[in-house]
Amino acid sequence: MSSIVQRIRDYLQSPKGRENVEKVKTKARDPHNQQRLRRLMDQWRGHRTHR
C-alpha cells in the first residue's frame, strides 16, 4: 500500500487534482477570502479578530 504522501502526490498530478489546484489558486486571489482566512488563522492562534 502506498504512503499517504505518495497518494496525495498522485492525486495532485492527476487531471482532477490539477483542476482543483487551479480552483484553489483562483479563490486564494480573492481579497474577501484572504480576509476570511486571516480571521480564521488569528482565531486559531488565539489573537483578537480585526473587524
Biotite code that builds the C-alpha atoms (Angstrom):
import biotite.structure as struc

atoms = struc.array([
    struc.Atom([0.000, 0.000, 0.000], chain_id="A", res_id=1, res_name="MET", atom_name="CA", element="C"),
    struc.Atom([1.297, 3.457, -0.871], chain_id="A", res_id=2, res_name="SER", atom_name="CA", element="C"),
    struc.Atom([2.020, 6.038, 1.753], chain_id="A", res_id=3, res_name="SER", atom_name="CA", element="C"),
    struc.Atom([-0.386, 8.910, 2.238], chain_id="A", res_id=4, res_name="ILE", atom_name="CA", element="C"),
    struc.Atom([2.191, 11.341, 0.831], chain_id="A", res_id=5, res_name="VAL", atom_name="CA", element="C"),
    struc.Atom([2.504, 9.294, -2.362], chain_id="A", res_id=6, res_name="GLN", atom_name="CA", element="C"),
    struc.Atom([-1.272, 9.107, -2.731], chain_id="A", res_id=7, res_name="ARG", atom_name="CA", element="C"),
    struc.Atom([-1.522, 12.896, -2.372], chain_id="A", res_id=8, res_name="ILE", atom_name="CA", element="C"),
    struc.Atom([1.226, 13.404, -4.964], chain_id="A", res_id=9, res_name="ARG", atom_name="CA", element="C"),
    struc.Atom([-0.534, 11.047, -7.367], chain_id="A", res_id=10, res_name="ASP", atom_name="CA", element="C"),
    struc.Atom([-3.798, 12.920, -6.909], chain_id="A", res_id=11, res_name="TYR", atom_name="CA", element="C"),
    struc.Atom([-2.189, 16.328, -7.443], chain_id="A", res_id=12, res_name="LEU", atom_name="CA", element="C"),
    struc.Atom([-0.645, 15.113, -10.684], chain_id="A", res_id=13, res_name="GLN", atom_name="CA", element="C"),
    struc.Atom([-3.961, 13.729, -11.970], chain_id="A", res_id=14, res_name="SER", atom_name="CA", element="C"),
    struc.Atom([-6.208, 15.860, -14.219], chain_id="A", res_id=15, res_name="PRO", atom_name="CA", element="C"),
    struc.Atom([-8.825, 16.250, -11.460], chain_id="A", res_id=16, res_name="LYS", atom_name="CA", element="C"),
    struc.Atom([-6.141, 17.221, -8.938], chain_id="A", res_id=17, res_name="GLY", atom_name="CA", element="C"),
    struc.Atom([-4.663, 19.862, -11.249], chain_id="A", res_id=18, res_name="ARG", atom_name="CA", element="C"),
    struc.Atom([-8.156, 21.244, -11.867], chain_id="A", res_id=19, res_name="GLU", atom_name="CA", element="C"),
    struc.Atom([-8.782, 21.558, -8.120], chain_id="A", res_id=20, res_name="ASN", atom_name="CA", element="C"),
    struc.Atom([-5.398, 23.218, -7.560], chain_id="A", res_id=21, res_name="VAL", atom_name="CA", element="C"),
    struc.Atom([-6.324, 25.859, -10.141], chain_id="A", res_id=22, res_name="GLU", atom_name="CA", element="C"),
    struc.Atom([-9.686, 26.442, -8.428], chain_id="A", res_id=23, res_name="LYS", atom_name="CA", element="C"),
    struc.Atom([-7.958, 26.953, -5.084], chain_id="A", res_id=24, res_name="VAL", atom_name="CA", element="C"),
    struc.Atom([-5.413, 29.353, -6.590], chain_id="A", res_id=25, res_name="LYS", atom_name="CA", element="C"),
    struc.Atom([-8.241, 31.405, -8.091], chain_id="A", res_id=26, res_name="THR", atom_name="CA", element="C"),
    struc.Atom([-10.121, 31.547, -4.793], chain_id="A", res_id=27, res_name="LYS", atom_name="CA", element="C"),
    struc.Atom([-6.926, 32.421, -2.905], chain_id="A", res_id=28, res_name="ALA", atom_name="CA", element="C"),
    struc.Atom([-6.529, 35.586, -5.002], chain_id="A", res_id=29, res_name="ARG", atom_name="CA", element="C"),
    struc.Atom([-9.937, 36.898, -3.861], chain_id="A", res_id=30, res_name="ASP", atom_name="CA", element="C"),
    struc.Atom([-9.434, 39.641, -1.211], chain_id="A", res_id=31, res_name="PRO", atom_name="CA", element="C"),
    struc.Atom([-12.604, 38.602, 0.635], chain_id="A", res_id=32, res_name="HIS", atom_name="CA", element="C"),
    struc.Atom([-11.322, 35.037, 1.019], chain_id="A", res_id=33, res_name="ASN", atom_name="CA", element="C"),
    struc.Atom([-7.913, 36.320, 2.132], chain_id="A", res_id=34, res_name="GLN", atom_name="CA", element="C"),
    struc.Atom([-9.596, 38.358, 4.869], chain_id="A", res_id=35, res_name="GLN", atom_name="CA", element="C"),
    struc.Atom([-11.667, 35.363, 5.991], chain_id="A", res_id=36, res_name="ARG", atom_name="CA", element="C"),
    struc.Atom([-8.545, 33.215, 6.148], chain_id="A", res_id=37, res_name="LEU", atom_name="CA", element="C"),
    struc.Atom([-6.665, 35.855, 8.174], chain_id="A", res_id=38, res_name="ARG", atom_name="CA", element="C"),
    struc.Atom([-9.525, 35.969, 10.684], chain_id="A", res_id=39, res_name="ARG", atom_name="CA", element="C"),
    struc.Atom([-9.601, 32.186, 10.949], chain_id="A", res_id=40, res_name="LEU", atom_name="CA", element="C"),
    struc.Atom([-5.838, 31.993, 11.466], chain_id="A", res_id=41, res_name="MET", atom_name="CA", element="C"),
    struc.Atom([-5.988, 34.760, 14.112], chain_id="A", res_id=42, res_name="ASP", atom_name="CA", element="C"),
    struc.Atom([-8.670, 32.819, 15.984], chain_id="A", res_id=43, res_name="GLN", atom_name="CA", element="C"),
    struc.Atom([-6.668, 29.617, 15.715], chain_id="A", res_id=44, res_name="TRP", atom_name="CA", element="C"),
    struc.Atom([-3.552, 31.359, 17.032], chain_id="A", res_id=45, res_name="ARG", atom_name="CA", element="C"),
    struc.Atom([-5.518, 32.976, 19.860], chain_id="A", res_id=46, res_name="GLY", atom_name="CA", element="C"),
    struc.Atom([-5.258, 36.559, 18.618], chain_id="A", res_id=47, res_name="HIS", atom_name="CA", element="C"),
    struc.Atom([-8.093, 39.009, 18.670], chain_id="A", res_id=48, res_name="ARG", atom_name="CA", element="C"),
    struc.Atom([-10.032, 39.321, 15.433], chain_id="A", res_id=49, res_name="THR", atom_name="CA", element="C"),
    struc.Atom([-9.998, 42.568, 13.436], chain_id="A", res_id=50, res_name="HIS", atom_name="CA", element="C"),
    struc.Atom([-13.399, 43.687, 12.202], chain_id="A", res_id=51, res_name="ARG", atom_name="CA", element="C"),
])
